[in-house]
């Protein structure tokens, strides 16, 4: 004996999928930045910066460029086998985060227009493929500063 309910159930699934497809995109990337700091640079021309980008949204985004009024250029570097390598587009996964930390990913400020000193604040703008730019006020810490790791 066959039950006619199956055809009705399949139709209901089709309606649900159509409902998903008509989503107007309000579940895009939701980015926030925490833990930003710059160790006071020892060099007159270059400085490093660290921060964590969190994405609370359901869509992946990409960090495409970084700008700062104190530097002629800011690049994203990753560290592989203790050698630095420039990264063009850095993925920020959906419901995930990207951490920049000493010995790993870092921002590289080049062609410094002035040398940041401990106590200064450096303004940095992060540009993304999807989300609006995020401005970060990055405090300058002592050259040897490392954030608490929570151990
Ligand atoms: Cu570097």
Boltz pocket constraint, residues with backbone or C-beta under 6 A from the ligand:
constraints:
  - pocket:
      binder: B
      contacts: [[A, 77], [A, 84], [A, 106], [A, 107], [A, 108]]
      max_distance: 6.0
